[in-house]
Amino acid sequence: MGIVLELENVHKAYKVGFIPRKKPVLKGVSFQVNEGEIFGYLGPNGAGKTTTIKCILNLIFPDAGRITIFGEDSLRPRARQRVGFLPENPYFYDYLTGREFLGFYADLLGLHGQTREEKIGYFLKLVGMERAADLQLRKYSRGMLQRIGLAQALLNDPALVILDEPMGGLDPIGRKEFRDIIVNLKKEGKTVFLSSHILQDIEMICDRVAIILAGEVINQGYLGDLISEKVLYTEIIIGGVPAAEFNHLGESVSTSGDRVLLKVYEEAKIDQVINLVQQKKGKIISLIPRTETLEDIFVNMVKSQ
Amino acid sequence: MKITTIALNTFKEAKRDRVLYLLFFFVAVCLLFSRFLALLTVGDRVKIIKDVGLASISFFGMLMAILIGTGLVYKEIDKKTIFTLLAKPIHRAEFLLGKFLGLVLTIFIMTGLMTAVFLLILFLHTFTVDWKILLAILYIFFELCLMTAVALLFSTFTTPILASLYSLAFYLIGHLSWSLEMLIKKVKSGTGRAVLRLLYTVLPDLENFNFKTEVVHNLPLPAKLLGWSLVYGVVYTAFLLLLAMLVFRRRDFV
């Protein structure tokens, strides 16, 4: 499996203030993205996610370090030949219609004739924007801009797709559609680099993740390796038995009507809870073991820094 | 190809921003002033119309070059449209050149339309067409190209308001610097003269493109002068564009 994108010890500082002082944003970021994987780049707001992406795309220049795309130095425009990019909160020429907008990028990429028209039609359909194709972008909602932005990013049939917070501004259905599109990109053999602070999205579709905090990558690896399968506790919802009965077995988190939500930390006590419920003629409504999530890891890491 | 695409899009943007409506103002100014001033002046009315017409073309063109030009790059950065654009395999120089040519195309079309109106007004007064006027307009157009490059240069590193002020200063200096040449002739040779000569070389001389008087008063226009002015315009514009590319080459888009 080849390396598609590689960052080695990338540093970047911005000058701030009237008398410019350097404020470091990236402090030696290094990671590799392998061919054919969905790579999640995770971090809280202001951690340096977008700055990293801008460095990759040559929109800003790193102070130190090296970035290669398909083995080519990122400073060369040729390196971006097979890259598609959707920025966070995409802004586009709002006086163009959706179709003209894609046409503009198709022209920039040197597509013409039948291929140009076919591609525009195909991607409008893929992102569900066929009906709004002849509407000016200034009349688009944020979610619609996100969709047409994705079409723009895929127009050159890129081998590496870089998406900066792609699910922001989308409704639940839109998010599911976007996830499906991203998973499909992987099936087509493309590599996806996805930055987000929405853990659920990353957890659902990414193969590997890197976690960035205050300009440093503090952890990276396969999602399966980062998240342990260990059961942290079990959540049991019980009906028809008062909460006080379970005080010695677990922590009652909430009650609503005659229902009690109980958190049980020891596995042995789960059977005791079930027995007690049967004795008291109550019923178990649900029983869910909770394993560690990416969120837990993330929150722990942020706290420990 | 990429440059053409960016240029055409820049033109489209100007068109959709209703820039071409400026034409109506031009027509109004031309008609009103030429009638009004002709009433107040003793002499050849046609000369007044020619004078006002050429000055208006120059003024409106300059307005477009500065007002649109100073926003060309800034707007792309401010609205973040530049992110997706430069993420494509495009050289920054291609982007700048595309923007420049797009505005030059807009100004060319506007100047063409204004010229057509102007010639029509003249024709209605004289029933002849003075083709020499086109020569004066051609050189106004060269000056506008240079001014577009000036505005673009400032647009690569500062806000439209500041860039407009700088461009306007450049324009004013450009039209007054010829007096330095007069001064050089009167100063005795020495350090003072050398400094003045250096200053005159560095500062733009936009009067090189001004053939209005010659055309209006039917004075001779030597080919050598016309040729030299053209070379001056091309070299100066290329120099400004090169400078803009240098500034833009390593700029961070935060």
Chai-1 contact restraints between the chains, C-beta under 6 A:
chainA,res_idxA,chainB,res_idxB,connection_type,confidence,min_distance_angstrom,max_distance_angstrom,comment,restraint_id
A,L57,B,A87,contact,1.0,0.0,6.0,A-B,restraint_1
A,L59,B,F253,contact,1.0,0.0,6.0,A-B,restraint_2
A,I60,B,D252,contact,1.0,0.0,6.0,A-B,restraint_3
A,P77,B,P89,contact,1.0,0.0,6.0,A-B,restraint_4
A,P77,B,H91,contact,1.0,0.0,6.0,A-B,restraint_5
A,R80,B,P89,contact,1.0,0.0,6.0,A-B,restraint_6
A,Q81,B,P89,contact,1.0,0.0,6.0,A-B,restraint_7
A,F85,B,A87,contact,1.0,0.0,6.0,A-B,restraint_8
A,P87,B,F83,contact,1.0,0.0,6.0,A-B,restraint_9
A,Y91,B,K79,contact,1.0,0.0,6.0,A-B,restraint_10
A,Y91,B,K80,contact,1.0,0.0,6.0,A-B,restraint_11
A,Y91,B,T81,contact,1.0,0.0,6.0,A-B,restraint_12
A,F92,B,T81,contact,1.0,0.0,6.0,A-B,restraint_13
A,Y93,B,T81,contact,1.0,0.0,6.0,A-B,restraint_14
A,Y95,B,R16,contact,1.0,0.0,6.0,A-B,restraint_15
A,F104,B,N9,contact,1.0,0.0,6.0,A-B,restraint_16
A,D107,B,T5,contact,1.0,0.0,6.0,A-B,restraint_17
A,L108,B,K2,contact,1.0,0.0,6.0,A-B,restraint_18
A,L108,B,T5,contact,1.0,0.0,6.0,A-B,restraint_19
A,L108,B,K88,contact,1.0,0.0,6.0,A-B,restraint_20
